[in-house]
Amino acid sequence: MAIRPLHDRVLVKRIEEETKTAGGIIIPDSAKEKPTKGKVIAVGKGARNEAGQVVPLDVKKDDVVLFAKWGGTEIKVDGEDYIIMKESDIIAIEEAA
Protein backbone atom coordinates (compact mmCIF):
# COMPACT_ATOMS: atom_id res chain seq x y z
CA MET A 1 0.00 0.00 0.00
CA ALA A 2 1.31 3.45 -0.88
CA ILE A 3 0.79 6.41 1.45
CA ARG A 4 1.06 10.08 0.48
CA PRO A 5 1.05 12.54 3.38
CA LEU A 6 -1.18 15.60 3.06
CA HIS A 7 -0.17 19.27 3.24
CA ASP A 8 2.94 19.85 5.41
CA ARG A 9 3.21 16.30 6.72
CA VAL A 10 6.10 13.90 6.20
CA LEU A 11 6.26 10.07 6.33
CA VAL A 12 9.44 8.90 8.11
CA LYS A 13 10.92 5.46 8.81
CA ARG A 14 13.08 5.33 11.94
CA ILE A 15 16.74 4.40 11.55
CA GLU A 16 17.83 2.08 14.34
CA GLU A 17 20.82 3.20 16.37
CA GLU A 18 23.92 1.11 17.01
CA THR A 19 23.28 -1.57 19.67
CA LYS A 20 26.88 -1.54 20.93
CA THR A 21 28.72 1.22 22.79
CA ALA A 22 32.18 2.46 21.80
CA GLY A 23 33.61 0.22 24.54
CA GLY A 24 31.95 -2.86 23.07
CA ILE A 25 29.09 -3.18 25.56
CA ILE A 26 25.89 -4.47 23.94
CA ILE A 27 22.79 -2.45 24.87
CA PRO A 28 19.70 -4.63 25.47
CA ASP A 29 16.43 -3.73 23.73
CA SER A 30 14.78 -2.90 27.06
CA ALA A 31 17.35 -0.16 27.76
CA LYS A 32 17.31 1.44 24.30
CA GLU A 33 15.43 4.62 23.59
CA LYS A 34 13.42 5.14 20.42
CA PRO A 35 15.63 6.54 17.68
CA THR A 36 15.16 10.20 16.81
CA LYS A 37 16.72 9.78 13.40
CA GLY A 38 14.91 8.59 10.30
CA LYS A 39 14.68 8.48 6.54
CA VAL A 40 11.99 10.46 4.73
CA ILE A 41 9.82 8.08 2.70
CA ALA A 42 7.26 10.57 1.33
CA VAL A 43 6.32 14.25 1.70
CA GLY A 44 3.13 16.24 1.25
CA LYS A 45 2.76 18.99 -1.32
CA GLY A 46 3.23 21.78 1.26
CA ALA A 47 1.34 24.12 3.56
CA ARG A 48 -0.70 27.09 2.43
CA ASN A 49 0.33 30.60 3.42
CA GLU A 50 -2.03 33.49 4.26
CA ALA A 51 -2.44 34.28 0.54
CA GLY A 52 -3.56 30.70 -0.16
CA GLN A 53 -0.42 29.77 -2.08
CA VAL A 54 1.22 26.38 -1.51
CA VAL A 55 4.65 26.70 0.11
CA PRO A 56 6.76 23.59 -0.69
CA LEU A 57 8.52 21.71 2.10
CA ASP A 58 12.26 21.96 2.81
CA VAL A 59 12.63 18.19 3.24
CA LYS A 60 12.45 15.75 0.34
CA LYS A 61 12.23 12.01 -0.16
CA ASP A 62 15.34 10.06 0.98
CA ASP A 63 16.59 12.85 3.31
CA VAL A 64 17.93 11.62 6.65
CA VAL A 65 16.39 13.78 9.37
CA LEU A 66 16.53 14.31 13.12
CA PHE A 67 13.18 14.83 14.81
CA ALA A 68 11.64 15.52 18.21
CA LYS A 69 11.54 12.42 20.44
CA TRP A 70 7.77 12.54 20.93
CA GLY A 71 6.88 14.11 17.58
CA GLY A 72 4.47 12.63 15.09
CA THR A 73 2.01 9.75 15.04
CA GLU A 74 3.23 6.18 14.79
CA ILE A 75 1.50 4.00 12.18
CA LYS A 76 1.99 0.50 10.81
CA VAL A 77 1.69 -0.17 7.06
CA ASP A 78 2.21 -3.65 5.61
CA GLY A 79 3.94 -4.73 8.83
CA GLU A 80 6.42 -1.81 8.78
CA ASP A 81 6.49 0.95 11.43
CA TYR A 82 6.43 4.58 10.24
CA ILE A 83 5.84 8.01 11.71
CA ILE A 84 3.72 10.73 10.14
CA MET A 85 4.72 14.16 11.44
CA LYS A 86 4.48 17.80 10.53
CA GLU A 87 7.58 19.29 8.96
CA SER A 88 7.87 21.55 12.02
CA ASP A 89 8.58 18.42 14.17
CA ILE A 90 11.77 17.87 12.14
CA ILE A 91 14.76 19.48 13.85
CA ALA A 92 17.47 19.04 11.19
CA ILE A 93 18.42 17.40 7.90
CA GLU A 94 21.62 15.35 7.98
CA GLU A 95 23.96 16.37 5.17
CA ALA A 96 26.91 14.41 3.78
CA ALA A 97 30.29 15.74 4.89
Biopython code that builds the backbone (N, CA, C, O; Angstrom):
import numpy as np
from Bio.PDB.StructureBuilder import StructureBuilder

atoms = [
    (1, "MET", "N", (0.837, -1.166, 0.000)),
    (1, "MET", "CA", (0.000, 0.000, 0.000)),
    (1, "MET", "C", (0.891, 1.241, 0.000)),
    (1, "MET", "O", (1.876, 1.307, 0.736)),
    (2, "ALA", "N", (0.547, 2.200, -0.811)),
    (2, "ALA", "CA", (1.307, 3.451, -0.876)),
    (2, "ALA", "C", (0.590, 4.522, -0.070)),
    (2, "ALA", "O", (-0.638, 4.611, -0.093)),
    (3, "ILE", "N", (1.359, 5.330, 0.640)),
    (3, "ILE", "CA", (0.792, 6.415, 1.447)),
    (3, "ILE", "C", (1.423, 7.721, 1.013)),
    (3, "ILE", "O", (2.642, 7.820, 0.874)),
    (4, "ARG", "N", (0.575, 8.735, 0.799)),
    (4, "ARG", "CA", (1.060, 10.076, 0.478)),
    (4, "ARG", "C", (0.556, 11.018, 1.560)),
    (4, "ARG", "O", (-0.652, 11.210, 1.698)),
    (5, "PRO", "N", (1.468, 11.608, 2.332)),
    (5, "PRO", "CA", (1.053, 12.543, 3.377)),
    (5, "PRO", "C", (0.394, 13.791, 2.766)),
    (5, "PRO", "O", (0.700, 14.180, 1.639)),
    (6, "LEU", "N", (-0.499, 14.396, 3.521)),
    (6, "LEU", "CA", (-1.178, 15.599, 3.059)),
    (6, "LEU", "C", (-0.493, 16.850, 3.605)),
    (6, "LEU", "O", (0.116, 16.830, 4.675)),
    (7, "HIS", "N", (-0.607, 17.928, 2.852)),
    (7, "HIS", "CA", (-0.166, 19.270, 3.237)),
    (7, "HIS", "C", (1.297, 19.304, 3.689)),
    (7, "HIS", "O", (2.188, 18.976, 2.906)),
    (8, "ASP", "N", (1.557, 19.697, 4.947)),
    (8, "ASP", "CA", (2.938, 19.853, 5.409)),
    (8, "ASP", "C", (3.386, 18.660, 6.254)),
    (8, "ASP", "O", (4.216, 18.804, 7.151)),
    (9, "ARG", "N", (2.838, 17.496, 5.963)),
    (9, "ARG", "CA", (3.207, 16.301, 6.723)),
    (9, "ARG", "C", (4.237, 15.468, 5.963)),
    (9, "ARG", "O", (4.341, 15.529, 4.738)),
    (10, "VAL", "N", (4.999, 14.683, 6.741)),
    (10, "VAL", "CA", (6.104, 13.896, 6.200)),
    (10, "VAL", "C", (5.994, 12.477, 6.749)),
    (10, "VAL", "O", (5.696, 12.294, 7.929)),
    (11, "LEU", "N", (6.231, 11.470, 5.906)),
    (11, "LEU", "CA", (6.258, 10.072, 6.328)),
    (11, "LEU", "C", (7.710, 9.668, 6.526)),
    (11, "LEU", "O", (8.515, 9.771, 5.600)),
    (12, "VAL", "N", (8.054, 9.204, 7.737)),
    (12, "VAL", "CA", (9.437, 8.899, 8.106)),
    (12, "VAL", "C", (9.530, 7.479, 8.627)),
    (12, "VAL", "O", (8.648, 7.018, 9.351)),
    (13, "LYS", "N", (10.605, 6.778, 8.259)),
    (13, "LYS", "CA", (10.918, 5.460, 8.813)),
    (13, "LYS", "C", (12.119, 5.635, 9.725)),
    (13, "LYS", "O", (13.153, 6.160, 9.312)),
    (14, "ARG", "N", (11.975, 5.189, 10.974)),
    (14, "ARG", "CA", (13.080, 5.326, 11.939)),
    (14, "ARG", "C", (14.302, 4.543, 11.487)),
    (14, "ARG", "O", (14.187, 3.473, 10.890)),
    (15, "ILE", "N", (15.472, 5.093, 11.780)),
    (15, "ILE", "CA", (16.739, 4.403, 11.551)),
    (15, "ILE", "C", (17.220, 3.937, 12.915)),
    (15, "ILE", "O", (17.420, 4.744, 13.823)),
    (16, "GLU", "N", (17.401, 2.643, 13.052)),
    (16, "GLU", "CA", (17.825, 2.076, 14.336)),
    (16, "GLU", "C", (19.253, 2.485, 14.655)),
    (16, "GLU", "O", (20.114, 2.510, 13.777)),
    (17, "GLU", "N", (19.493, 2.804, 15.907)),
    (17, "GLU", "CA", (20.816, 3.198, 16.369)),
    (17, "GLU", "C", (21.684, 1.962, 16.600)),
    (17, "GLU", "O", (21.179, 0.841, 16.667)),
    (18, "GLU", "N", (22.967, 2.174, 16.720)),
    (18, "GLU", "CA", (23.924, 1.106, 17.013)),
    (18, "GLU", "C", (23.580, 0.468, 18.350)),
    (18, "GLU", "O", (23.263, 1.174, 19.308)),
    (19, "THR", "N", (23.641, -0.871, 18.428)),
    (19, "THR", "CA", (23.282, -1.567, 19.666)),
    (19, "THR", "C", (24.496, -1.849, 20.541)),
    (19, "THR", "O", (24.383, -2.547, 21.548)),
    (20, "LYS", "N", (25.652, -1.313, 20.168)),
    (20, "LYS", "CA", (26.876, -1.539, 20.925)),
    (20, "LYS", "C", (27.527, -0.191, 21.229)),
    (20, "LYS", "O", (27.565, 0.686, 20.365)),
    (21, "THR", "N", (28.035, -0.020, 22.439)),
    (21, "THR", "CA", (28.718, 1.224, 22.788)),
    (21, "THR", "C", (30.126, 1.225, 22.207)),
    (21, "THR", "O", (30.583, 0.209, 21.684)),
    (22, "ALA", "N", (30.810, 2.353, 22.296)),
    (22, "ALA", "CA", (32.185, 2.455, 21.801)),
    (22, "ALA", "C", (33.106, 1.476, 22.513)),
    (22, "ALA", "O", (34.089, 1.015, 21.932)),
    (23, "GLY", "N", (32.797, 1.156, 23.768)),
    (23, "GLY", "CA", (33.614, 0.225, 24.541)),
    (23, "GLY", "C", (33.282, -1.234, 24.280)),
    (23, "GLY", "O", (33.913, -2.123, 24.852)),
    (24, "GLY", "N", (32.295, -1.494, 23.420)),
    (24, "GLY", "CA", (31.947, -2.858, 23.065)),
    (24, "GLY", "C", (30.826, -3.464, 23.888)),
    (24, "GLY", "O", (30.533, -4.652, 23.746)),
    (25, "ILE", "N", (30.191, -2.671, 24.748)),
    (25, "ILE", "CA", (29.087, -3.179, 25.557)),
    (25, "ILE", "C", (27.820, -3.197, 24.719)),
    (25, "ILE", "O", (27.477, -2.199, 24.085)),
    (26, "ILE", "N", (27.123, -4.329, 24.713)),
    (26, "ILE", "CA", (25.890, -4.467, 23.945)),
    (26, "ILE", "C", (24.725, -3.936, 24.783)),
    (26, "ILE", "O", (24.552, -4.319, 25.940)),
    (27, "ILE", "N", (23.931, -3.046, 24.179)),
    (27, "ILE", "CA", (22.794, -2.450, 24.870)),
    (27, "ILE", "C", (21.560, -3.315, 24.617)),
    (27, "ILE", "O", (21.204, -3.537, 23.460)),
    (28, "PRO", "N", (20.895, -3.811, 25.670)),
    (28, "PRO", "CA", (19.701, -4.626, 25.471)),
    (28, "PRO", "C", (18.527, -3.789, 24.967)),
    (28, "PRO", "O", (18.476, -2.581, 25.195)),
    (29, "ASP", "N", (17.581, -4.439, 24.278)),
    (29, "ASP", "CA", (16.425, -3.734, 23.730)),
    (29, "ASP", "C", (15.638, -2.987, 24.802)),
    (29, "ASP", "O", (15.102, -1.912, 24.534)),
    (30, "SER", "N", (15.563, -3.536, 26.002)),
    (30, "SER", "CA", (14.780, -2.904, 27.064)),
    (30, "SER", "C", (15.397, -1.586, 27.542)),
    (30, "SER", "O", (14.696, -0.759, 28.126)),
    (31, "ALA", "N", (16.667, -1.381, 27.310)),
    (31, "ALA", "CA", (17.352, -0.165, 27.760)),
    (31, "ALA", "C", (17.486, 0.881, 26.655)),
    (31, "ALA", "O", (17.879, 2.017, 26.921)),
    (32, "LYS", "N", (17.161, 0.505, 25.420)),
    (32, "LYS", "CA", (17.315, 1.436, 24.302)),
    (32, "LYS", "C", (16.154, 2.418, 24.245)),
    (32, "LYS", "O", (15.015, 2.081, 24.572)),
    (33, "GLU", "N", (16.462, 3.625, 23.829)),
    (33, "GLU", "CA", (15.429, 4.617, 23.590)),
    (33, "GLU", "C", (15.036, 4.555, 22.123)),
    (33, "GLU", "O", (15.780, 4.037, 21.291)),
    (34, "LYS", "N", (13.848, 5.094, 21.810)),
    (34, "LYS", "CA", (13.420, 5.139, 20.420)),
    (34, "LYS", "C", (14.349, 6.066, 19.657)),
    (34, "LYS", "O", (14.702, 7.136, 20.153)),
    (35, "PRO", "N", (14.746, 5.673, 18.464)),
    (35, "PRO", "CA", (15.632, 6.545, 17.683)),
    (35, "PRO", "C", (14.931, 7.850, 17.299)),
    (35, "PRO", "O", (13.721, 7.873, 17.073)),
    (36, "THR", "N", (15.689, 8.908, 17.229)),
    (36, "THR", "CA", (15.156, 10.203, 16.813)),
    (36, "THR", "C", (15.744, 10.598, 15.464)),
    (36, "THR", "O", (15.834, 11.777, 15.122)),
    (37, "LYS", "N", (16.137, 9.589, 14.715)),
    (37, "LYS", "CA", (16.723, 9.784, 13.396)),
    (37, "LYS", "C", (15.945, 8.889, 12.440)),
    (37, "LYS", "O", (15.607, 7.755, 12.779)),
    (38, "GLY", "N", (15.661, 9.402, 11.241)),
    (38, "GLY", "CA", (14.907, 8.594, 10.303)),
    (38, "GLY", "C", (15.118, 9.034, 8.870)),
    (38, "GLY", "O", (15.723, 10.068, 8.590)),
    (39, "LYS", "N", (14.596, 8.209, 7.971)),
    (39, "LYS", "CA", (14.684, 8.476, 6.537)),
    (39, "LYS", "C", (13.306, 8.883, 6.039)),
    (39, "LYS", "O", (12.309, 8.227, 6.342)),
    (40, "VAL", "N", (13.254, 9.968, 5.275)),
    (40, "VAL", "CA", (11.992, 10.455, 4.729)),
    (40, "VAL", "C", (11.570, 9.534, 3.589)),
    (40, "VAL", "O", (12.318, 9.325, 2.635)),
    (41, "ILE", "N", (10.363, 8.989, 3.703)),
    (41, "ILE", "CA", (9.821, 8.077, 2.704)),
    (41, "ILE", "C", (8.940, 8.826, 1.704)),
    (41, "ILE", "O", (8.981, 8.545, 0.506)),
    (42, "ALA", "N", (8.143, 9.782, 2.198)),
    (42, "ALA", "CA", (7.258, 10.567, 1.332)),
    (42, "ALA", "C", (6.969, 11.903, 1.995)),
    (42, "ALA", "O", (7.028, 12.020, 3.219)),
    (43, "VAL", "N", (6.655, 12.914, 1.184)),
    (43, "VAL", "CA", (6.319, 14.246, 1.703)),
    (43, "VAL", "C", (5.027, 14.737, 1.067)),
    (43, "VAL", "O", (4.673, 14.344, -0.045)),
    (44, "GLY", "N", (4.331, 15.606, 1.797)),
    (44, "GLY", "CA", (3.133, 16.237, 1.250)),
    (44, "GLY", "C", (3.514, 17.346, 0.280)),
    (44, "GLY", "O", (4.692, 17.646, 0.090)),
    (45, "LYS", "N", (2.509, 17.943, -0.323)),
    (45, "LYS", "CA", (2.765, 18.993, -1.321)),
    (45, "LYS", "C", (3.174, 20.317, -0.702)),
    (45, "LYS", "O", (3.788, 21.143, -1.377)),
    (46, "GLY", "N", (2.848, 20.543, 0.581)),
    (46, "GLY", "CA", (3.231, 21.779, 1.255)),
    (46, "GLY", "C", (2.059, 22.435, 1.947)),
    (46, "GLY", "O", (0.903, 22.096, 1.694)),
    (47, "ALA", "N", (2.363, 23.376, 2.820)),
    (47, "ALA", "CA", (1.343, 24.116, 3.561)),
    (47, "ALA", "C", (0.930, 25.347, 2.758)),
    (47, "ALA", "O", (1.656, 25.806, 1.876)),
    (48, "ARG", "N", (-0.243, 25.864, 3.082)),
    (48, "ARG", "CA", (-0.702, 27.095, 2.430)),
    (48, "ARG", "C", (-0.373, 28.293, 3.312)),
    (48, "ARG", "O", (-0.510, 28.238, 4.534)),
    (49, "ASN", "N", (0.060, 29.369, 2.677)),
    (49, "ASN", "CA", (0.327, 30.597, 3.424)),
    (49, "ASN", "C", (-0.946, 31.436, 3.511)),
    (49, "ASN", "O", (-2.006, 30.993, 3.070)),
    (50, "GLU", "N", (-0.853, 32.643, 4.073)),
    (50, "GLU", "CA", (-2.028, 33.492, 4.256)),
    (50, "GLU", "C", (-2.689, 33.873, 2.931)),
    (50, "GLU", "O", (-3.894, 34.120, 2.887)),
    (51, "ALA", "N", (-1.908, 33.919, 1.855)),
    (51, "ALA", "CA", (-2.442, 34.282, 0.541)),
    (51, "ALA", "C", (-3.053, 33.079, -0.179)),
    (51, "ALA", "O", (-3.582, 33.216, -1.283)),
    (52, "GLY", "N", (-2.979, 31.898, 0.446)),
    (52, "GLY", "CA", (-3.559, 30.704, -0.165)),
    (52, "GLY", "C", (-2.621, 29.974, -1.113)),
    (52, "GLY", "O", (-3.027, 29.014, -1.768)),
    (53, "GLN", "N", (-1.384, 30.414, -1.194)),
    (53, "GLN", "CA", (-0.419, 29.767, -2.083)),
    (53, "GLN", "C", (0.251, 28.606, -1.351)),
    (53, "GLN", "O", (0.492, 28.674, -0.145)),
    (54, "VAL", "N", (0.547, 27.545, -2.091)),
    (54, "VAL", "CA", (1.218, 26.382, -1.511)),
    (54, "VAL", "C", (2.707, 26.671, -1.375)),
    (54, "VAL", "O", (3.368, 27.037, -2.347)),
    (55, "VAL", "N", (3.228, 26.506, -0.165)),
    (55, "VAL", "CA", (4.653, 26.695, 0.110)),
    (55, "VAL", "C", (5.275, 25.302, 0.214)),
    (55, "VAL", "O", (4.944, 24.554, 1.134)),
    (56, "PRO", "N", (6.176, 24.935, -0.717)),
    (56, "PRO", "CA", (6.759, 23.587, -0.691)),
    (56, "PRO", "C", (7.603, 23.352, 0.567)),
    (56, "PRO", "O", (8.094, 24.295, 1.189)),
    (57, "LEU", "N", (7.759, 22.078, 0.922)),
    (57, "LEU", "CA", (8.518, 21.709, 2.102)),
    (57, "LEU", "C", (10.017, 21.768, 1.838)),
    (57, "LEU", "O", (10.460, 21.664, 0.695)),
    (58, "ASP", "N", (10.803, 21.939, 2.918)),
    (58, "ASP", "CA", (12.260, 21.956, 2.812)),
    (58, "ASP", "C", (12.825, 20.542, 2.702)),
    (58, "ASP", "O", (13.871, 20.337, 2.087)),
    (59, "VAL", "N", (12.136, 19.565, 3.297)),
    (59, "VAL", "CA", (12.626, 18.185, 3.240)),
    (59, "VAL", "C", (12.110, 17.511, 1.980)),
    (59, "VAL", "O", (11.071, 17.882, 1.433)),
    (60, "LYS", "N", (12.864, 16.506, 1.530)),
    (60, "LYS", "CA", (12.446, 15.753, 0.342)),
    (60, "LYS", "C", (12.659, 14.262, 0.591)),
    (60, "LYS", "O", (13.309, 13.867, 1.558)),
    (61, "LYS", "N", (12.116, 13.464, -0.277)),
    (61, "LYS", "CA", (12.234, 12.014, -0.159)),
    (61, "LYS", "C", (13.705, 11.611, -0.078)),
    (61, "LYS", "O", (14.548, 12.186, -0.766)),
    (62, "ASP", "N", (14.009, 10.631, 0.755)),
    (62, "ASP", "CA", (15.341, 10.059, 0.978)),
    (62, "ASP", "C", (16.253, 10.924, 1.855)),
    (62, "ASP", "O", (17.394, 10.530, 2.099)),
    (63, "ASP", "N", (15.795, 12.090, 2.341)),
    (63, "ASP", "CA", (16.585, 12.852, 3.307)),
    (63, "ASP", "C", (16.665, 12.077, 4.616)),
    (63, "ASP", "O", (15.711, 11.398, 4.994)),
    (64, "VAL", "N", (17.793, 12.174, 5.307)),
    (64, "VAL", "CA", (17.931, 11.624, 6.652)),
    (64, "VAL", "C", (17.742, 12.792, 7.609)),
    (64, "VAL", "O", (18.458, 13.791, 7.536)),
    (65, "VAL", "N", (16.767, 12.657, 8.512)),
    (65, "VAL", "CA", (16.391, 13.777, 9.366)),
    (65, "VAL", "C", (16.468, 13.405, 10.848)),
    (65, "VAL", "O", (16.398, 12.234, 11.222)),
    (66, "LEU", "N", (16.615, 14.434, 11.673)),
    (66, "LEU", "CA", (16.526, 14.306, 13.123)),
    (66, "LEU", "C", (15.211, 14.954, 13.531)),
    (66, "LEU", "O", (14.861, 16.026, 13.038)),
    (67, "PHE", "N", (14.479, 14.297, 14.439)),
    (67, "PHE", "CA", (13.176, 14.828, 14.814)),
    (67, "PHE", "C", (12.969, 14.755, 16.314)),
    (67, "PHE", "O", (13.695, 14.058, 17.023)),
    (68, "ALA", "N", (11.962, 15.487, 16.792)),
    (68, "ALA", "CA", (11.639, 15.520, 18.211)),
    (68, "ALA", "C", (11.282, 14.115, 18.689)),
    (68, "ALA", "O", (10.615, 13.361, 17.981)),
    (69, "LYS", "N", (11.731, 13.768, 19.896)),
    (69, "LYS", "CA", (11.542, 12.423, 20.442)),
    (69, "LYS", "C", (10.080, 12.002, 20.458)),
    (69, "LYS", "O", (9.770, 10.853, 20.143)),
    (70, "TRP", "N", (9.186, 12.893, 20.813)),
    (70, "TRP", "CA", (7.774, 12.541, 20.929)),
    (70, "TRP", "C", (6.953, 13.106, 19.775)),
    (70, "TRP", "O", (5.727, 13.160, 19.866)),
    (71, "GLY", "N", (7.598, 13.526, 18.702)),
    (71, "GLY", "CA", (6.883, 14.113, 17.583)),
    (71, "GLY", "C", (6.208, 13.070, 16.698)),
    (71, "GLY", "O", (6.675, 11.936, 16.590)),
    (72, "GLY", "N", (5.126, 13.462, 16.081)),
    (72, "GLY", "CA", (4.473, 12.631, 15.088)),
    (72, "GLY", "C", (3.548, 11.572, 15.650)),
    (72, "GLY", "O", (3.391, 11.424, 16.862)),
    (73, "THR", "N", (2.932, 10.830, 14.717)),
    (73, "THR", "CA", (2.007, 9.752, 15.042)),
    (73, "THR", "C", (2.551, 8.470, 14.444)),
    (73, "THR", "O", (2.833, 8.410, 13.247)),
    (74, "GLU", "N", (2.699, 7.443, 15.271)),
    (74, "GLU", "CA", (3.226, 6.177, 14.786)),
    (74, "GLU", "C", (2.116, 5.393, 14.095)),
    (74, "GLU", "O", (0.997, 5.298, 14.600)),
    (75, "ILE", "N", (2.449, 4.828, 12.919)),
    (75, "ILE", "CA", (1.500, 4.005, 12.177)),
    (75, "ILE", "C", (2.210, 2.743, 11.716)),
    (75, "ILE", "O", (3.440, 2.686, 11.700)),
    (76, "LYS", "N", (1.440, 1.735, 11.341)),
    (76, "LYS", "CA", (1.988, 0.496, 10.815)),
    (76, "LYS", "C", (1.336, 0.248, 9.454)),
    (76, "LYS", "O", (0.110, 0.207, 9.344)),
    (77, "VAL", "N", (2.169, 0.082, 8.415)),
    (77, "VAL", "CA", (1.689, -0.169, 7.062)),
    (77, "VAL", "C", (2.407, -1.398, 6.529)),
    (77, "VAL", "O", (3.636, -1.430, 6.475)),
    (78, "ASP", "N", (1.646, -2.404, 6.137)),
    (78, "ASP", "CA", (2.210, -3.646, 5.607)),
    (78, "ASP", "C", (3.270, -4.235, 6.543)),
    (78, "ASP", "O", (4.288, -4.750, 6.079)),
    (79, "GLY", "N", (3.036, -4.162, 7.856)),
    (79, "GLY", "CA", (3.945, -4.734, 8.834)),
    (79, "GLY", "C", (5.159, -3.876, 9.161)),
    (79, "GLY", "O", (5.976, -4.270, 9.993)),
    (80, "GLU", "N", (5.298, -2.721, 8.532)),
    (80, "GLU", "CA", (6.421, -1.810, 8.785)),
    (80, "GLU", "C", (5.951, -0.642, 9.642)),
    (80, "GLU", "O", (4.834, -0.152, 9.472)),
    (81, "ASP", "N", (6.810, -0.192, 10.570)),
    (81, "ASP", "CA", (6.486, 0.950, 11.428)),
    (81, "ASP", "C", (6.978, 2.244, 10.795)),
    (81, "ASP", "O", (8.115, 2.326, 10.329)),
    (82, "TYR", "N", (6.108, 3.257, 10.784)),
    (82, "TYR", "CA", (6.428, 4.575, 10.244)),
    (82, "TYR", "C", (5.921, 5.634, 11.208)),
    (82, "TYR", "O", (5.180, 5.341, 12.146)),
    (83, "ILE", "N", (6.333, 6.866, 10.960)),
    (83, "ILE", "CA", (5.837, 8.008, 11.711)),
    (83, "ILE", "C", (5.366, 9.051, 10.694)),
    (83, "ILE", "O", (6.068, 9.354, 9.729)),
    (84, "ILE", "N", (4.171, 9.591, 10.926)),
    (84, "ILE", "CA", (3.716, 10.735, 10.139)),
    (84, "ILE", "C", (3.813, 11.937, 11.055)),
    (84, "ILE", "O", (3.245, 11.942, 12.147)),
    (85, "MET", "N", (4.537, 12.964, 10.611)),
    (85, "MET", "CA", (4.725, 14.155, 11.436)),
    (85, "MET", "C", (4.660, 15.401, 10.574)),
    (85, "MET", "O", (4.826, 15.346, 9.355)),
    (86, "LYS", "N", (4.418, 16.514, 11.226)),
    (86, "LYS", "CA", (4.481, 17.798, 10.527)),
    (86, "LYS", "C", (5.949, 18.139, 10.293)),
    (86, "LYS", "O", (6.826, 17.717, 11.048)),
    (87, "GLU", "N", (6.199, 18.893, 9.256)),
    (87, "GLU", "CA", (7.579, 19.285, 8.963)),
    (87, "GLU", "C", (8.177, 20.062, 10.139)),
    (87, "GLU", "O", (9.389, 20.014, 10.352)),
    (88, "SER", "N", (7.365, 20.761, 10.888)),
    (88, "SER", "CA", (7.872, 21.545, 12.023)),
    (88, "SER", "C", (8.399, 20.658, 13.153)),
    (88, "SER", "O", (9.135, 21.144, 14.012)),
    (89, "ASP", "N", (8.036, 19.350, 13.176)),
    (89, "ASP", "CA", (8.578, 18.421, 14.168)),
    (89, "ASP", "C", (10.004, 17.976, 13.809)),
    (89, "ASP", "O", (10.704, 17.395, 14.638)),
    (90, "ILE", "N", (10.423, 18.250, 12.580)),
    (90, "ILE", "CA", (11.768, 17.874, 12.144)),
    (90, "ILE", "C", (12.736, 18.968, 12.583)),
    (90, "ILE", "O", (12.531, 20.151, 12.311)),
    (91, "ILE", "N", (13.806, 18.538, 13.275)),
    (91, "ILE", "CA", (14.759, 19.483, 13.846)),
    (91, "ILE", "C", (15.863, 19.823, 12.851)),
    (91, "ILE", "O", (16.290, 20.974, 12.766)),
    (92, "ALA", "N", (16.335, 18.809, 12.085)),
    (92, "ALA", "CA", (17.467, 19.038, 11.186)),
    (92, "ALA", "C", (17.473, 17.995, 10.082)),
    (92, "ALA", "O", (16.875, 16.927, 10.206)),
    (93, "ILE", "N", (18.160, 18.330, 9.004)),
    (93, "ILE", "CA", (18.420, 17.402, 7.903)),
    (93, "ILE", "C", (19.911, 17.065, 7.947)),
    (93, "ILE", "O", (20.755, 17.960, 7.982)),
    (94, "GLU", "N", (20.226, 15.781, 7.945)),
    (94, "GLU", "CA", (21.623, 15.352, 7.981)),
    (94, "GLU", "C", (22.203, 15.474, 6.572)),
    (94, "GLU", "O", (21.646, 14.941, 5.612)),
    (95, "GLU", "N", (23.320, 16.178, 6.465)),
    (95, "GLU", "CA", (23.960, 16.369, 5.170)),
    (95, "GLU", "C", (25.276, 15.616, 5.135)),
    (95, "GLU", "O", (25.950, 15.479, 6.156)),
    (96, "ALA", "N", (25.641, 15.129, 3.953)),
    (96, "ALA", "CA", (26.907, 14.407, 3.781)),
    (96, "ALA", "C", (28.073, 15.376, 3.984)),
    (96, "ALA", "O", (28.010, 16.534, 3.570)),
    (97, "ALA", "N", (29.124, 14.893, 4.619)),
    (97, "ALA", "CA", (30.295, 15.737, 4.887)),
    (97, "ALA", "C", (31.154, 15.928, 3.677)),
    (97, "ALA", "O", (32.174, 16.613, 3.745)),
]
sb = StructureBuilder()
sb.init_structure("model")
sb.init_model(0)
sb.init_chain("A")
sb.init_seg("    ")
for serial, (resi, resn, name, xyz) in enumerate(atoms, 1):
    if name == "N":
        sb.init_residue(resn, " ", resi, " ")
    sb.init_atom(name, np.array(xyz, "f"), 0.0, 1.0, " ", f" {name:<3s}", serial, name[0])
structure = sb.get_structure()
